[in-house]
């Protein structure tokens, strides 16, 4: 309820995105756009805290 | 009305709940805003009710659902027994030990159920939910890696701290919630049904943390952390001197008695509401029972709680609360056991589970659903992997205690299942029971020696059968029941360290001054490494432009390296007569979809009796290529998927003699008159 925002997209681009989402095996065009934005962000962001990442795995039964 | 509500809020300020993310900080709901928001939301809900009813009716009309026909049901009930194996099921059926399964097979059908590659729960249940292969839902293992750092990540959840903080003296008030995201992509069938106005209740299906938001109710499961933000960290308070750390899953806390009394602390998560984020703690006082009785008294003064722990008895759930700031508490649950009480005293404490009544993280949808369930059935474990396998592996608890814990959790699950079933008038109910998986992991070692079926695994199958009998007795006309497992099981006798094999064959190199013993691939020299293994089944190539220090060029060089590794590892010998690897799979061949580039490049299909070694799974290179598994964790399923299909029972015969896990989602849609969307790859199991 408080967590989503509307972003304006050119209608023609949205049409293209819808076609690509279907062709690419995405469930929805929102999923396609989210994936595209996330990939772009990952390329620009720094990764997380190393120790914190490892700590979160602690206790996972399949690992030693 | 608003003035009245405000008056109520101001007159009765109550204690606030805190919302935490592991290492991510609290999003504070102050008592004032919390109560005010509740009242306002309640009023809004009343005002919105007629609109919601109209919207639901509109959705149903618009959804294109076909009218009731012979293939339609009123209630679809799916019971998942994680890991129930068809070979053990067949043997027990033949011996007449599973009368209710036999009756269900006779009334409807029983088949093997094709699983996913790899056959591990996060992958398999994600395909179950979405009707897609992993390339379309993006979950390929328990773990994935960050190609920028080569570090492991939980594959299904991303957690980031709230970034904006308000500083008030010693306090730091995060302005917003931590960002906790479910990374399973595509769309589960319960969301699609919800869009068409069909209600679903989804209980403890793996890879639902944080929960989906849809027209229905859901309780999270696998990957939901404990209060410390880990996948489960037990505590051992002990007077036994030991410099050793537990290899995994637990913390040893030294205990010193003065006379018959000792004082220590239970440590919770760090407190991000305070500068420096000190750990939250509560005092725990321990007193030996008088006259040499084998018991201790535990006092938690801040909680005004005192209890007696007799030797060897696992306590009921104990509520724990850490005070993070005035009027802000972080709540959890734990169980305790006095494991020895002689010359030395040791007390085992289970991982601190989030309290479902006031969860510190989002573990249900709607958010109050966990509290509702707690009110209906009492406290229950909310940890993703709730059974404490590491405490048994480390010898901190014994077999009987582990089984008590596993079966208590199983009973909790049964009670929440029936609470949901009794209230479901139309729609779907899906519930996954984990005990079969956990008991087989920990007690396969007893299966070979069992002559009379008196081993815990046989007992677990009989428990499943008795539960099934109870479920069948509550079915109504128009109900359809499916009972299924995500994969089967096998012995885990020998572990394979792929990283060591890669080192020996020149595909992986160590840094000059390292011996390969460090975890999480820390000793690897990436400038000379072409391939590495991480997780339970995956082998990654160190591809230039993808990995931070990649050296393998995409295209021809990558294809050549893949072919080399497939040839080298398929049929990997173990001694003269045994083979450790049944088949190797190229991700680009077996998967399709938008997330294939996140998959390991190769998936290893181990033979029966083998699995990735403990060391390799955590990124250690040193040690032998193949070694014995000596842990209590003696059964596994992370092998070639063709060797570990699941089971599928249904109260109605199906048209497909070779069903697969990805067929369940489109079948669920079809049973409510919906066509499967184009991205779904499974096929409905019933003829139209």
Contacts between the chains, C-beta under 8 A, distances in Angstrom:
chain1	res1	chain2	res2	distance
A	22	B	678	6.3
A	22	B	679	7.4
A	24	B	593	7.4
A	24	B	594	4.8
A	25	B	132	7.4
A	25	B	135	7.2
A	25	B	136	4.8
A	25	B	592	6.6
A	25	B	593	4.1
A	25	B	594	5.7
A	25	B	679	5.3
A	26	B	136	7.7
A	26	B	185	7.9
A	26	B	186	7.5
A	26	B	594	5.8
A	26	B	679	6.4
A	27	B	130	7.4
A	27	B	136	7.8
A	27	B	185	7.5
A	27	B	186	4.5
A	27	B	187	3.8
A	27	B	677	6.8
A	27	B	679	5.1
A	28	B	187	6.6
A	31	B	185	6.0
A	31	B	186	7.1
A	31	B	187	7.6
A	32	B	594	7.4
A	35	B	185	7.3
A	35	B	594	6.0
A	35	B	595	7.7
A	42	B	148	7.9
A	47	B	146	5.2
A	47	B	148	4.8
A	47	B	149	4.9
A	47	B	151	7.3
A	48	B	146	7.7
A	48	B	160	7.7
A	49	B	23	7.7
A	50	B	149	7.0
A	50	B	151	6.0
A	52	B	23	4.9
A	53	B	146	7.7
A	53	B	151	5.4
A	53	B	152	7.0
A	53	B	153	6.3
A	54	B	151	7.2
A	54	B	152	7.2
A	54	B	519	7.7
A	54	B	520	6.2
A	55	B	23	7.2
A	55	B	229	7.1
A	55	B	230	6.3
A	56	B	22	6.0
A	56	B	23	7.4
A	56	B	154	6.2
A	56	B	159	7.6
A	56	B	225	7.0
A	56	B	229	6.0
A	56	B	230	6.1
A	56	B	231	7.3
A	57	B	143	7.4
A	57	B	152	6.1
A	57	B	154	6.7
A	57	B	230	7.5
A	57	B	231	6.5
A	58	B	230	4.0
A	58	B	231	6.4
A	58	B	232	7.8
A	58	B	233	5.7
A	58	B	248	6.8
A	58	B	249	6.6
A	59	B	226	7.4
A	59	B	230	4.9
A	59	B	231	4.2
A	59	B	232	3.5
A	59	B	233	5.2
A	59	B	234	7.8
A	59	B	248	6.9
A	59	B	249	4.3
A	59	B	250	7.9
A	59	B	351	6.6
A	59	B	385	7.5
A	59	B	390	5.9
A	60	B	142	6.4
A	60	B	154	7.9
A	60	B	231	4.2
A	60	B	232	7.7
A	60	B	385	6.9
A	61	B	231	7.8
A	61	B	232	7.7
A	61	B	249	7.6
A	61	B	385	5.6
A	61	B	389	4.1
A	61	B	390	6.4
A	61	B	438	7.9
A	61	B	441	7.0
A	61	B	633	6.9
A	62	B	120	8.0
A	62	B	142	5.9
A	62	B	536	5.8
A	62	B	617	6.4
A	62	B	638	7.4
A	63	B	142	7.9
A	63	B	143	7.9
A	63	B	248	6.7
A	63	B	614	7.3
A	63	B	617	4.9
A	63	B	618	4.9
A	64	B	247	5.9
A	64	B	248	5.6
A	64	B	614	3.4
A	64	B	615	6.5
A	64	B	617	6.5
A	64	B	618	5.4
